[in-house]
């Protein structure tokens, strides 16, 4: 029962079109125009798009070539991760003025647990409004927020009034909110899963809630249990201030397709060097090396090998990637190569296996938000 679970006050803050907004902040002449971050050249892939560009169907992971067809007046700007990181740190410093329980998901979004907060303010909604106002006044950027009793609902709610808005789902509103929600809005339901659910007559949270746990397990595997619980407002994951990095990667998209493995080896050396630099900077190492290959027809293939020891050295990473490259014959010319290292020494296997156990507490759903 929802009333027997721990009730927290969670805010999910999501910066609006973050990369594009930073570009506009640094170059005011771009304000209000259709811009794409990355994606320049004949083979570039877009990292982010302004809301003006999104109106034309431009979105992240789209090729620049397709984007310019959809939006002929699109302006391409260079990606600048150093700048995004700099601004992201300033945003997070604002978060820490309110709570130490901040869990970043990426440079542009984070969860905050404000059940107990540094301002002594019982209203999570007012705190979210204050945080968003400070981000705008101090950095000139807008953010959206979702506020509710757990991370799942807060995450869903933050997308509700984008851009530059917020949505609070009070405890007594949770079940109705989830029942009315389009299944595509459920965090964790991707495009493929949504299509599968449509085929089975599941269009809303109410439809999903009508399915038994056994049915969801049979049709959606391990995710079935997750869907069964979240549609009932049950999501006990805590805000974790120190998120454990699961992998580290680097990749390159080439200006021309590569058909010769000799040229691929040359590119892999640069990629392995970049991975090694990032491992050194993060002070981590890993056991599993994965080679990512995207072919000219956009099909994607990954090949992995787990070593018996942790590695961070460029030469070992490169040699393992080479072995994976020659593991089987290429089916086509290649437009992208990537190397990632996972199974990192930052992961605590005991923590991974340990289930989060909460002591049920009886609370009234009339809870000030």
N, C-alpha and C positions, 0 to 999 in steps of 0.2 A: 504494500500500500504506500502511495506517495506520502501520506501524512505520517508515516512511521520512519521516513528517511531523513538524514541530516539535511537541513535547509540552509543553504549558503546564499550569500549575496555576491553574485559573479557579474563582472562587466567584461564584455568582449569589445575591444577597441580595434577598429579597422580603418586605416588611413585611406582616404579616397584617391583612387588612381595615383598611388604614391609616386612612382617613378616619373610619370608624366607631370604631376603637380610640382615636383621638385624642379623639373626642367622649366616649367612656366615661371616658377619663383625666381630662378636664376636668369631667365630671359623673359621679361614681361611682355615682349612683343609677341610671344607665343600664346598669351592668355586668350582663351576663348576659341582657339583654332584646333583643327583636327591634327593631332600629332601622334606619332608612334615612336616609342623608345626602342632602338635597335631596328633590325629589319632592312637597313640600307643595303644597297648593292643588289646584284642579281640573285644572290643566294641567301640573303639575310633572313633571320627569323625574329619576329617581333617579341619583345619582352613585356611590353605594356602599351596601353593606348589610352588617350584622354577620352572623356565621356563624349566629346564632340565627334571623335573618330568612331567610337563604339556605335553611334547612331547609324553608321553606314555598314556595320557588320564587322569592323576591324576589331581583332582581339588578340590576346597573347597566344604564342605558339603558332601563329599564322605566318606564312611566308610573306616577305615584303612585296613580292611580285603580285600575289593575289590581293593584298591589301590596297595596292595602288590602283588596281582594277575596280575595287569596290568604292574607293574614295580617291579620285584623281587629284584632288588638291591636298592630299595627305602630306604632312611635313615630317621627315625623319630626323630624329635627334640621336646622338650617340649615347650609349649606355655608360653610366658612371657610378659603379658600385661603391667606390670610395666615398663619393658624395652622399649616396643613399645611406651608407653606414653611419656617416657623420651625423646626418639629420635624425636617423633612427635612434642614436644614442641620446640625442637631446629630447626626443619624445619620451624615451624610457625614463629619463631623469625626472620628468614631470610625473610619470606613473609612481615612481618611488617616493614622491612627496606625500602619497596617499596610502600606500601599502608596500610592504616588502614582499608580499605574495604576488609576484608578477611572473607570468610564464610566456615568454615570447614564442610565437609560432613561426615568425619570419621577420624581416626587417620592418614590415608594415602592419603587423597585427600582434595582439597579445591578450591574454586573459589576466584579469585582476580580481583577486578575492578581497572584497572590502567588507566582509562580515564584521570584522574588527578592523578599524582603519585609524590612521594617524590624525585624522581631523575630528574624530569622535562624532561623525555625522551618521545618523541611522538610515538616511535615505541614499541608497545606491543610485537612484535616478538623478538626484541632485548632484551627487559626486561625478557621475558620468558627464552631466552637462557642464560642470565646472572644469573637468579635465579637457573636454573638447574646446571650451572657450579659451583655456590657456594655450592649447596647441595652436589655435588660430591667432591669438594675440601675440604670442611669443615667437612663433615660427612662420606664420602666414599660410598655414596649411589647414585643410578641413579634415575631419575624421567623423566616422559614424560609429555608433555603439549599440550593443544589445545588452540588456540587463535582465537577469532572471535567477532562478534557484540553482542552476547547474551550468556547466560549460557548454553542453550540447545546445540547450535552449538559448543561451546567450549568444552563441555563435550564429544560430539560425536567425535570431532577432536582429543582429547587427546589419543584416543585409536587407532588412524590411523597409527602412526609410532612407536608403542610400540615394544620392550622396548627402553628406552634411546633415544627418538626422540621427535619431535614436528611437529605440523601441523597448519598452519595458513590458515584460510578461510577468505579472504578479502571480504569486503562488496559487491563488484561487482561479486564475485564468489559464493555467498551464494545460490542463487536459483538453479544454475546448480549443485552445490555440493549436495544439498538435493535431487534433481531429480535423480541423478545417484546412490544415496546411497541405498544399500541393506536394505530392511525393517527391517531385524534383527539387524541392526546397530543403529536404532532409539532408543534413550534413552526413556524408558517408554514402549517399546514393548517387552514383555517377550516371552518366548518360546510358551506358549499356544496361546497368541494373534497372534504371527507370523504364527503359523499353521493355525489359523482361517483366517488370511489375505491371506495366500497361497491358501486356498480353494476358496477364492473369487477372485482370480486372481490378488492379490496385492503383487507384488514381489519387487518393487523399490519405491523410493519416487515419481517418475513420475506417477506410477500406483495409489499411494495413493492420489496424487494431483488431479487426474482426477475424484475422487469421491466427490459428493456434501456433504455439511454439513448435510443435512437431511439424506442422505444414511449412513454417519458415525455415526450419532446419533442413527439411528435405529439399526445398527449392532454392535456398540461398546459402547453404553450407554453414560455415563458421559465422558468417555475418547475420544469419537468421536470428540468433539469440540477441545480438546487438539491436536489430530492428524491433524485436519483440519488446525489449525493455525501454528503449528511448521513446517509442510512441506512447508509452505510459508515463513518461516524464522521469524515468529512472536512469540516472547516469551519475555514478558515485565517484568518478575520477576527480581527484583534488587538483587544484592549481599548484603546479610544481615549479618553484622558482629556478631550479637548476635542471633544465631539460637535458637529457643525455643524448648527445649526438649519435645517430645510428650509422651514418656513412659520410664519406667525403669524396667529391668527384670533380672532374674537369672534362670538358669536351670541346670539340672544334667542328664547325660547319665549314666546308670547303667551297671556294669560289668556283671550282670545277670538279666534276665527279672524278674519283680516283678509281682506276681499273688495275693499276699495277701495285702489287703488294710491296714492292721496293719503296714507292712513294708513301704508302701507308705506314711503313716502319719508320720513316723519317718523321711523319706527323705524330706517331705514337710516342716518339722520344720526347718531343716538346710537351705533349700532354702529360706523360709520366713525370716530367720535371715539374710541371705545375702542380700536380697532385702531391709530389714530395714536398714542395714548398708549403702547401696548405697544411699538410700533416705536421711539418716542423713548426709552423706558426701556431697551430692548435695544440701542439705537444701531445699528439696521439699517434697510434699505429694500429694496424688491423691485420686480419688473417685472410679475408676473402677478397680476391681481386676479380672485378667484373669488367668485361669488355663490352661496350655498347656499339652496335653497328647500325646505322640507318642507310638503307640502300637508295638508289636513285628513284625507285618507284615508291619511296617513303615507307616501305615495310621496315620494321624494327626487329633486331635480334640481339639477345644478350648471351654471353658465354661466361661462366664463372669457374673459379678454382679456389678452393680453400687450402691454405698452407698450414703446416703443423705448428707454426710459430708466428708471432706478431712481426710485421715488417713496416718500415717507413722509408726505406732506402730506394732511391730512384732506380738503381740498376736492377734490383730484385723485382720491383713493380713492372719495369719495362720488360724484363725477360719473361715474366709470367704472362703479360699482355701479348707478347709475341707468340708464346705457346698457344694461347687462346685464338689468336689470329689465324694460325696455321692448323688449328684443330679440324677445320673442315673447309672445303672449297667455297669461295664466294659465289653467291647465286646471281650477283649483279654488280654493277659499279657502285661505289660508295660515296655518299654525300656528307656523312658525319661519322666521327669516331669519338668515343669517350671512354675514360677509365674511372672506375670508382673503387674505393676500398671500404669494406664494411666489416662487421664482426669486430668492432673496435675495442680497444682495451679500456674504453670509458664505460662499457656496458657491464653492469653487475648482474651476472646470470641468476643470482638468487633473487634479486629484485624483479627481474623479468618474469620469473616463475611464480613469485609470490602474489597471491591475489589480494587486492585491497579489501580489507575487512572493516566494515563500519559498525559501530554499536548503534543500533536503531534508537532514535530518540523521538519521543512523541511531541509533536509541535502542532500548533494551530496554524492553518493556512492563511489566516489574517495576519500577515507579516509585513511590516512597513518597508516599502521599496521606494 
